[in-house]
Amino acid sequence: MSARPSDVRRVLACSVLLAAVGCAGAGGARQRPDSGVRGVVVVGPQCPVETADPCPDVPWRGTVVASNGGDRVETPTDGSGRFEVHLEPGTWTLTPAIDGAGPPTARPRTVRVEPHAFATVGLTVDSGIR
């Protein structure tokens, strides 16, 4: 039994369509960029007065927000205050997300992300302890 030409065309058309959908991924999702920012966030000061012994800043556990005026990406820090966020090349502003008016407070940092590379940044959350 041989296939009719119209059946062959339908099978080929379906194969091409399935291949195109498979290449685009589920829902046409984009691949994660191979560029972005890696960094660490600390919170300090930790001591209310200056002491002879050092009073180091400590890792901050929370969320870092990266924005470029159009896109907004959030990423958590780990127990060491470290984070990594994949971003498209361009200029991004990174800020530790603080709830409320503070303290604590955090200043944003502007970072330039180059293609196929990760920028490194250190962020500080001001505890408000004085």
N, C-alpha and C positions, 0 to 999 in steps of 0.2 A: 504494500500500500504506500503510495507516494503522497507527500504533502502538496496541497494546492499552493500556488504562488502567493495568494492573499494571506494564507496562514503563516507562511514563511515571513512575509513582511511584518505581520503582527508580532510574531515572536521576536524578530530583530528590533522592532520599535520598542517593545517592552524591555528588552535587554539593554538597549541604549539608555532608556529612561531610568532603569534601576541602577545602572552604572553611574549615571550623572548624580542621582540622589545619594548614592553611597559615597561618591567623592566629596560631595558638599558636606557630608556629616548629617547628624540628626538635626533637623530644623535649619539647616544651612549655617550651623554654628561656626564661628571663626576659630582658628587655632590660637592658642595662647602665645603672646609675643615672646620672643627670645631676648627681651630687654626689660629693664625695670630698675628697681631700687632695692638695695639691701641695707639694713641698718639696725641700730639699737636705740632704745628709749630708756632713759633713766629718770628717776624722780629725786629731787633734793631741794633744799637741804633737808637733812634728817634730824639735826640737832638744833635745839632752840637757842643755844649760845655757843660761842666759839670756845673750843676746848683744846687742851694740849694734845689729846689723842685725835687722830683723824676721824672724821665722821663722813664716810663716803656716801655718795648717792647710791641708790638701790635700783635694780631693774624695775621697770614699770610694766605692769600687765594690763593690757587694754586693747584698743583699736586705733590703728593709724589710718587716716583718710588721705587719699591722694586725689587731687583734682587739677584739671587743666583748663577750666573755664567752660567746658562742655561735658566732659566725662568725670565721673566720681567713682573711685574704687576704694573699698575698705578691706583691710587685712588685720588679723589679730597679731599681737606680739606673743611670744612664748614666755615661759617662766624665767628666761634670762633677759627679757626685754627685746629680744631679736625679732626681726620681721623680714619678709621678702615679698615684694609685690611685683607682678609682671605688668609692664606698662608699654604702650606704644612710644616710640621716640618722640621727644618734644620737651617742653618745659612744664613741670609739674610742681604743685605746692603740696607739701606733706605736713600734716598736723595731727598730733595725738588728739583723739576725740575725748573731750572733757564734758561731763554733764553739769549743767548749771553755770552760774556766773563765776564760780571759783572763790577762794582757792580750792583746789589747785588750778593753775592756768598753764597754757602752753602757747608758745609762739610758732607760727608756721615757718617752714623752711622751703625755699625754692630750689629745685634741682633740675638740671638738664640731663635728660636720658638720651643717650646716643644709640643708634641702631646696633643690634647684636651685642649689647654690653649692659652691665649693671653698674649704676652709680652707687656710692656708699655715702650714708649720711648718719649723723648722730643727732638725736632729738632729746630735749630736756623738758620735763614737766616740773614746773615750779610748785613745790609743796605749800608755799606760803608760810612755812615755819621761819620765824625770825627771832 
